[in-house]
Amino acid sequence: MKEIKGQLSAAGGRFAIVVSRFNEFITGRLLGGAVDCLERHGAKGEQITVAWVPGSIEIVPVAKKLASGGQYDAVICLGAVIRGQTGHYDYVCQQVSRGIGQINYETGVPTIFGVLTCETIEQAVERAGSKQGNAGANAALSAMEMVDVMRQI
């Protein structure tokens, strides 16, 4: 039996990170966690490209362009959508999750969903580096593992 398991190493990988400026007090912490994780696993600064976009909806077209360009082994998508008083939250979450999933199918480049979808600001803070770890670092771990799995296939 052959078994394929991804290793957690960023050495030699090329990673793009698309991060939303909206809720930057959260997304900045996600970005910090992702970059720190990649560097702790062997990535050098020149292996990481960060693209800032206005909001979470705008993550999708930029991530698609990066994934389609042939320069990156994985694209990490970081954002924070926090429920407000209107239905806007539901539409944004739906479109972003669908769009990132579609990029995976269309390009074959691991495109990692690191967009927080939280009911409250407190939940977002917990997932951006306090009680529940850092979702940006978790997204970077997923990216490294997927890059290695794809290389083995």
RACORVEN-V569556 format. One record per pair of residues at least 12 apart in sequence whose C-alpha atoms are under 10 Angstrom apart, sorted by sequence separation. I is the first residue (numbers start at 0). J is the second residue. D is the distance in Angstrom with one decimal. If there is no record, write none. Layout:
# RACORVEN-V569556
<<I & J & D> <I & J & D>>
This chain:
# RACORVEN-V569556
<<18 & 30 & 7.1> <50 & 62 & 8.9> <62 & 74 & 6.5> <80 & 92 & 7.1> <99 & 111 & 7.5> <100 & 112 & 8.2> <115 & 127 & 8.7> <17 & 30 & 9.0> <34 & 47 & 7.8> <61 & 74 & 9.9> <62 & 75 & 8.0> <79 & 92 & 9.6> <99 & 112 & 6.7> <16 & 30 & 7.9> <34 & 48 & 9.8> <62 & 76 & 7.2> <98 & 112 & 10.0> <99 & 113 & 9.9> <34 & 49 & 9.3> <50 & 65 & 9.4> <61 & 76 & 9.6> <80 & 95 & 9.9> <99 & 114 & 9.9> <96 & 112 & 7.3> <16 & 33 & 8.4> <48 & 65 & 9.8> <58 & 75 & 9.9> <59 & 76 & 8.3> <78 & 95 & 9.6> <95 & 112 & 8.8> <96 & 113 & 9.8> <16 & 34 & 8.8> <58 & 76 & 6.7> <96 & 114 & 8.4> <30 & 49 & 8.7> <58 & 77 & 8.0> <76 & 95 & 9.6> <95 & 114 & 8.3> <115 & 134 & 7.7> <14 & 34 & 9.7> <58 & 78 & 8.0> <96 & 116 & 9.9> <114 & 134 & 8.3> <115 & 135 & 9.4> <55 & 76 & 8.9> <113 & 134 & 6.4> <114 & 135 & 8.6> <55 & 77 & 7.9> <56 & 78 & 9.2> <92 & 114 & 8.7> <112 & 134 & 9.7> <113 & 135 & 6.2> <14 & 37 & 8.7> <48 & 71 & 9.1> <55 & 78 & 5.5> <76 & 99 & 8.0> <92 & 115 & 9.0> <112 & 135 & 9.6> <113 & 136 & 9.1> <47 & 71 & 9.1> <54 & 78 & 7.5> <55 & 79 & 7.1> <56 & 80 & 9.8> <75 & 99 & 9.8> <92 & 116 & 6.8> <113 & 137 & 7.9> <114 & 138 & 9.2> <12 & 37 & 9.6> <46 & 71 & 8.9> <49 & 74 & 9.8> <54 & 79 & 8.7> <55 & 80 & 7.2> <74 & 99 & 9.8> <91 & 116 & 9.4> <92 & 117 & 9.8> <113 & 138 & 5.5> <48 & 74 & 9.4> <49 & 75 & 9.4> <50 & 76 & 9.7> <51 & 77 & 9.6> <52 & 78 & 9.6> <54 & 80 & 9.0> <111 & 137 & 9.8> <112 & 138 & 7.0> <113 & 139 & 8.7> <9 & 36 & 9.0> <10 & 37 & 8.8> <47 & 74 & 9.9> <89 & 116 & 9.4> <111 & 138 & 6.2> <8 & 36 & 9.9> <9 & 37 & 5.9> <10 & 38 & 8.9> <14 & 42 & 8.9> <74 & 102 & 9.8> <88 & 116 & 8.4> <110 & 138 & 9.6> <111 & 139 & 8.1> <113 & 141 & 9.6> <8 & 37 & 8.0> <9 & 38 & 7.5> <10 & 39 & 10.0> <12 & 41 & 9.1> <13 & 42 & 8.3> <74 & 103 & 9.6> <88 & 117 & 9.3> <111 & 140 & 9.8> <112 & 141 & 9.3> <7 & 37 & 9.3> <8 & 38 & 9.5> <9 & 39 & 8.5> <10 & 40 & 7.0> <11 & 41 & 8.2> <12 & 42 & 7.2> <13 & 43 & 9.5> <21 & 51 & 9.8> <23 & 53 & 9.8> <73 & 103 & 9.9> <88 & 118 & 9.3> <111 & 141 & 7.1> <112 & 142 & 9.7> <8 & 39 & 8.9> <9 & 40 & 5.3> <10 & 41 & 4.7> <11 & 42 & 7.2> <12 & 43 & 9.4> <14 & 45 & 9.4> <15 & 46 & 8.3> <16 & 47 & 7.4> <17 & 48 & 8.5> <18 & 49 & 7.3> <19 & 50 & 8.6> <20 & 51 & 6.4> <21 & 52 & 8.3> <22 & 53 & 9.8> <23 & 54 & 9.6> <110 & 141 & 9.5> <111 & 142 & 6.3> <8 & 40 & 5.1> <9 & 41 & 5.1> <10 & 42 & 5.2> <11 & 43 & 8.8> <13 & 45 & 8.4> <14 & 46 & 6.1> <15 & 47 & 5.8> <16 & 48 & 6.1> <17 & 49 & 5.9> <18 & 50 & 6.3> <19 & 51 & 5.8> <20 & 52 & 6.0> <21 & 53 & 6.1> <22 & 54 & 8.4> <109 & 141 & 9.0> <110 & 142 & 7.6> <7 & 40 & 6.9> <8 & 41 & 6.3> <9 & 42 & 5.0> <10 & 43 & 7.9> <13 & 46 & 4.8> <14 & 47 & 5.0> <15 & 48 & 4.7> <16 & 49 & 4.7> <17 & 50 & 4.8> <18 & 51 & 5.0> <19 & 52 & 5.0> <20 & 53 & 5.1> <21 & 54 & 5.0> <22 & 55 & 9.6> <109 & 142 & 6.7> <7 & 41 & 9.4> <8 & 42 & 8.0> <9 & 43 & 8.6> <12 & 46 & 6.6> <13 & 47 & 6.2> <14 & 48 & 6.4> <15 & 49 & 5.9> <16 & 50 & 6.2> <17 & 51 & 5.9> <18 & 52 & 6.2> <19 & 53 & 5.6> <20 & 54 & 5.9> <21 & 55 & 7.3> <56 & 90 & 9.5> <73 & 107 & 9.5> <74 & 108 & 7.4> <75 & 109 & 8.2> <76 & 110 & 7.1> <77 & 111 & 8.6> <78 & 112 & 9.0> <79 & 113 & 8.7> <80 & 114 & 7.3> <81 & 115 & 7.9> <82 & 116 & 7.8> <83 & 117 & 9.9> <108 & 142 & 9.8> <109 & 143 & 9.4> <111 & 145 & 9.1> <11 & 46 & 7.7> <12 & 47 & 8.7> <13 & 48 & 8.2> <14 & 49 & 8.6> <15 & 50 & 7.5> <16 & 51 & 8.4> <17 & 52 & 7.1> <18 & 53 & 8.6> <19 & 54 & 4.7> <20 & 55 & 8.2> <56 & 91 & 6.3> <59 & 94 & 8.7> <63 & 98 & 8.7> <67 & 102 & 8.6> <72 & 107 & 9.7> <73 & 108 & 5.8> <74 & 109 & 6.3> <75 & 110 & 5.8> <76 & 111 & 5.8> <77 & 112 & 7.1> <78 & 113 & 6.7> <79 & 114 & 5.5> <80 & 115 & 5.9> <81 & 116 & 6.0> <82 & 117 & 6.4> <83 & 118 & 8.0> <109 & 144 & 9.7> <110 & 145 & 9.2> <10 & 46 & 8.7> <18 & 54 & 8.2> <19 & 55 & 5.4> <55 & 91 & 7.3> <56 & 92 & 8.5> <59 & 95 & 6.5> <62 & 98 & 9.3> <63 & 99 & 8.0> <66 & 102 & 7.5> <72 & 108 & 6.4> <73 & 109 & 4.9> <74 & 110 & 4.7> <75 & 111 & 4.8> <76 & 112 & 5.5> <77 & 113 & 4.7> <78 & 114 & 4.3> <79 & 115 & 4.5> <80 & 116 & 4.9> <81 & 117 & 4.9> <82 & 118 & 5.0> <83 & 119 & 8.4> <109 & 145 & 6.3> <9 & 46 & 8.8> <18 & 55 & 7.8> <19 & 56 & 8.6> <54 & 91 & 9.6> <55 & 92 & 8.4> <56 & 93 & 9.7> <58 & 95 & 7.5> <59 & 96 & 9.0> <62 & 99 & 7.8> <66 & 103 & 8.5> <69 & 106 & 9.4> <71 & 108 & 8.0> <72 & 109 & 7.2> <73 & 110 & 5.8> <74 & 111 & 6.2> <75 & 112 & 6.8> <76 & 113 & 5.2> <77 & 114 & 4.8> <78 & 115 & 6.0> <79 & 116 & 6.2> <80 & 117 & 6.3> <81 & 118 & 5.7> <82 & 119 & 6.5> <83 & 120 & 10.0> <108 & 145 & 9.0> <109 & 146 & 7.0> <9 & 47 & 10.0> <17 & 55 & 9.4> <19 & 57 & 7.7> <56 & 94 & 7.0> <57 & 95 & 8.5> <59 & 97 & 9.2> <60 & 98 & 8.3> <63 & 101 & 8.9> <64 & 102 & 9.3> <67 & 105 & 8.6> <68 & 106 & 9.4> <71 & 109 & 9.4> <72 & 110 & 9.2> <73 & 111 & 7.6> <74 & 112 & 9.1> <75 & 113 & 6.7> <76 & 114 & 6.4> <77 & 115 & 7.6> <78 & 116 & 8.5> <79 & 117 & 7.6> <80 & 118 & 8.5> <81 & 119 & 6.0> <82 & 120 & 8.6> <108 & 146 & 8.3> <18 & 57 & 9.3> <19 & 58 & 6.7> <55 & 94 & 9.3> <56 & 95 & 5.8> <59 & 98 & 5.7> <60 & 99 & 9.2> <63 & 102 & 5.8> <66 & 105 & 9.4> <67 & 106 & 6.0> <69 & 108 & 8.8> <75 & 114 & 9.4> <80 & 119 & 9.4> <81 & 120 & 6.5> <109 & 148 & 10.0> <17 & 57 & 9.2> <18 & 58 & 6.9> <55 & 95 & 6.8> <56 & 96 & 9.5> <58 & 98 & 8.9> <59 & 99 & 6.1> <62 & 102 & 7.7> <63 & 103 & 8.8> <66 & 106 & 6.4> <67 & 107 & 8.9> <80 & 120 & 9.3> <81 & 121 & 9.7> <109 & 149 & 8.4> <17 & 58 & 6.1> <55 & 96 & 10.0> <58 & 99 & 8.4> <59 & 100 & 9.6> <65 & 106 & 10.0> <66 & 107 & 8.3> <67 & 108 & 7.8> <79 & 120 & 9.4> <81 & 122 & 8.9> <108 & 149 & 8.6> <16 & 58 & 9.7> <17 & 59 & 8.7> <33 & 75 & 8.5> <56 & 98 & 8.8> <59 & 101 & 9.3> <60 & 102 & 9.2> <63 & 105 & 8.9> <64 & 106 & 9.8> <66 & 108 & 5.8> <81 & 123 & 7.5> <107 & 149 & 8.9> <18 & 61 & 9.8> <59 & 102 & 8.0> <63 & 106 & 8.0> <65 & 108 & 9.5> <66 & 109 & 8.0> <80 & 123 & 8.5> <17 & 61 & 7.2> <18 & 62 & 9.6> <33 & 77 & 9.1> <66 & 110 & 7.4> <79 & 123 & 7.2> <16 & 61 & 9.9> <17 & 62 & 6.4> <30 & 75 & 9.6> <63 & 108 & 9.5> <65 & 110 & 9.7> <79 & 124 & 9.9> <16 & 62 & 8.2> <30 & 76 & 9.5> <15 & 62 & 8.2> <29 & 76 & 10.0> <30 & 77 & 7.1> <63 & 110 & 8.6> <79 & 126 & 9.9> <17 & 65 & 9.0> <29 & 77 & 6.8> <30 & 78 & 9.2> <62 & 110 & 7.6> <79 & 127 & 9.4> <16 & 65 & 9.2> <29 & 78 & 8.0> <62 & 111 & 9.7> <15 & 65 & 7.2> <27 & 77 & 9.2> <29 & 79 & 9.1> <14 & 65 & 9.7> <15 & 66 & 8.4> <26 & 77 & 6.6> <27 & 78 & 9.2> <59 & 110 & 10.0> <14 & 66 & 9.9> <25 & 77 & 9.8> <26 & 78 & 5.6> <25 & 78 & 8.1> <26 & 79 & 6.3> <25 & 79 & 6.8> <26 & 80 & 9.9> <15 & 70 & 8.9> <16 & 71 & 10.0> <23 & 78 & 8.4> <24 & 79 & 9.6> <25 & 80 & 9.9> <14 & 70 & 8.7> <15 & 71 & 6.4> <22 & 78 & 7.8> <23 & 79 & 8.3> <58 & 114 & 9.5> <13 & 70 & 7.2> <14 & 71 & 5.5> <15 & 72 & 8.2> <16 & 73 & 8.6> <17 & 74 & 7.3> <18 & 75 & 8.3> <19 & 76 & 8.5> <20 & 77 & 9.7> <21 & 78 & 7.7> <22 & 79 & 6.2> <77 & 134 & 8.7> <78 & 135 & 9.2> <13 & 71 & 4.9> <14 & 72 & 6.0> <15 & 73 & 6.4> <16 & 74 & 5.7> <17 & 75 & 6.2> <18 & 76 & 6.1> <19 & 77 & 6.4> <20 & 78 & 7.9> <21 & 79 & 7.5> <22 & 80 & 7.8> <77 & 135 & 6.8> <12 & 71 & 7.7> <13 & 72 & 5.2> <14 & 73 & 5.2> <15 & 74 & 4.7> <16 & 75 & 4.6> <17 & 76 & 4.9> <18 & 77 & 4.7> <19 & 78 & 5.0> <20 & 79 & 9.2> <21 & 80 & 8.5> <22 & 81 & 8.6> <55 & 114 & 7.7> <76 & 135 & 8.8> <12 & 72 & 6.2> <13 & 73 & 6.9> <14 & 74 & 5.9> <15 & 75 & 6.2> <16 & 76 & 5.9> <17 & 77 & 6.1> <18 & 78 & 5.8> <19 & 79 & 7.5> <55 & 115 & 9.8> <75 & 135 & 8.5> <11 & 72 & 9.6> <12 & 73 & 8.1> <13 & 74 & 8.8> <14 & 75 & 7.4> <15 & 76 & 8.6> <16 & 77 & 7.3> <17 & 78 & 8.4> <18 & 79 & 9.2> <19 & 80 & 9.7> <77 & 138 & 8.3> <76 & 138 & 8.1> <75 & 138 & 6.6> <76 & 139 & 9.7> <74 & 138 & 9.7> <75 & 139 & 6.9> <74 & 139 & 9.2> <73 & 139 & 9.3> <75 & 141 & 9.0> <75 & 142 & 6.9> <73 & 141 & 9.6> <74 & 142 & 7.4> <73 & 142 & 6.0> <72 & 142 & 8.6> <73 & 143 & 7.9> <72 & 143 & 9.0> <73 & 145 & 7.9> <72 & 145 & 9.1> <73 & 146 & 6.5> <72 & 146 & 6.2> <71 & 146 & 9.9> <72 & 147 & 9.4> <72 & 149 & 9.1> <72 & 150 & 9.4> <33 & 113 & 9.6> <30 & 113 & 9.9> <29 & 113 & 8.4> <29 & 114 & 9.2> <29 & 115 & 9.4> <26 & 113 & 9.8> <26 & 114 & 8.8> <26 & 115 & 8.9> <25 & 115 & 9.3> <16 & 110 & 9.6> <15 & 110 & 9.4> <16 & 111 & 9.3> <18 & 113 & 9.3> <19 & 114 & 9.1> <25 & 120 & 8.9> <29 & 124 & 9.8> <32 & 127 & 8.0> <17 & 113 & 9.7> <18 & 114 & 8.9> <28 & 124 & 8.9> <31 & 127 & 9.4> <32 & 128 & 7.6> <16 & 113 & 9.9> <26 & 123 & 9.4> <29 & 126 & 8.5> <30 & 127 & 9.2> <31 & 128 & 9.5> <36 & 133 & 9.9> <22 & 120 & 9.5> <25 & 123 & 6.9> <26 & 124 & 9.7> <28 & 126 & 9.5> <29 & 127 & 5.5> <24 & 123 & 10.0> <25 & 124 & 6.5> <28 & 127 & 5.8> <29 & 128 & 7.5> <36 & 135 & 8.5> <37 & 136 & 8.0> <40 & 139 & 9.7> <24 & 124 & 8.9> <25 & 125 & 9.7> <27 & 127 & 8.8> <28 & 128 & 6.9> <32 & 132 & 9.2> <33 & 133 & 8.2> <35 & 135 & 9.4> <36 & 136 & 5.4> <40 & 140 & 9.0> <22 & 123 & 9.7> <25 & 126 & 8.9> <26 & 127 & 7.6> <32 & 133 & 6.1> <33 & 134 & 8.1> <34 & 135 & 8.2> <35 & 136 & 7.4> <36 & 137 & 8.3> <37 & 138 & 10.0> <38 & 139 & 10.0> <25 & 127 & 6.2> <31 & 133 & 9.1> <32 & 134 & 7.6> <33 & 135 & 4.5> <34 & 136 & 7.5> <36 & 138 & 9.3> <37 & 139 & 6.3> <24 & 127 & 9.4> <25 & 128 & 9.1> <30 & 133 & 9.4> <32 & 135 & 5.1> <33 & 136 & 4.2> <36 & 139 & 6.4> <37 & 140 & 7.7> <40 & 143 & 8.8> <29 & 133 & 6.4> <30 & 134 & 9.2> <31 & 135 & 7.5> <32 & 136 & 4.6> <33 & 137 & 7.4> <35 & 139 & 9.1> <36 & 140 & 7.3> <28 & 133 & 7.9> <29 & 134 & 6.3> <30 & 135 & 5.9> <31 & 136 & 8.1> <32 & 137 & 8.3> <33 & 138 & 6.9> <34 & 139 & 7.7> <37 & 142 & 9.3> <28 & 134 & 9.2> <29 & 135 & 4.2> <30 & 136 & 8.1> <32 & 138 & 9.1> <33 & 139 & 5.2> <37 & 143 & 8.0> <28 & 135 & 7.7> <29 & 136 & 7.1> <32 & 139 & 8.3> <33 & 140 & 8.2> <36 & 143 & 9.8> <26 & 134 & 9.8> <27 & 135 & 9.4> <28 & 136 & 9.7> <29 & 137 & 9.4> <30 & 138 & 9.9> <26 & 135 & 8.4> <29 & 138 & 9.1> <30 & 139 & 9.6> <33 & 142 & 9.9> <29 & 139 & 10.0> <18 & 135 & 10.0> <16 & 135 & 9.8> <16 & 138 & 10.0> <16 & 139 & 9.2> <14 & 139 & 8.9> <15 & 142 & 10.0> <14 & 142 & 8.1> <14 & 143 & 8.8> <9 & 139 & 9.1> <12 & 142 & 9.7> <13 & 143 & 9.7> <9 & 140 & 9.0> <12 & 143 & 7.9> <7 & 139 & 9.4> <8 & 140 & 8.6> <14 & 146 & 9.5> <7 & 140 & 6.6> <9 & 142 & 8.8> <10 & 143 & 9.2> <13 & 146 & 9.3> <6 & 140 & 9.4> <7 & 141 & 8.4> <8 & 142 & 9.7> <9 & 143 & 5.8> <12 & 146 & 7.6> <6 & 141 & 10.0> <7 & 142 & 8.8> <8 & 143 & 6.0> <9 & 144 & 8.9> <12 & 147 & 9.0> <5 & 141 & 9.3> <7 & 143 & 5.5> <8 & 144 & 7.5> <5 & 142 & 9.9> <6 & 143 & 7.2> <7 & 144 & 5.4> <9 & 146 & 8.7> <5 & 143 & 7.7> <6 & 144 & 5.4> <7 & 145 & 9.1> <8 & 146 & 9.1> <9 & 147 & 9.0> <5 & 144 & 4.5> <6 & 145 & 8.5> <7 & 146 & 9.2> <8 & 147 & 8.0> <4 & 144 & 7.9> <5 & 145 & 6.3> <6 & 146 & 8.8> <7 & 147 & 7.9> <4 & 145 & 9.1> <5 & 146 & 7.5> <6 & 147 & 6.1> <5 & 147 & 4.9> <6 & 148 & 7.8> <4 & 147 & 7.9> <5 & 148 & 4.7> <3 & 147 & 9.2> <4 & 148 & 6.1> <5 & 149 & 8.3> <3 & 148 & 6.5> <4 & 149 & 9.8> <5 & 150 & 9.0> <3 & 149 & 9.4> <5 & 151 & 8.2> <4 & 151 & 8.5> <3 & 151 & 6.9> <2 & 151 & 10.0> <3 & 152 & 7.8>>
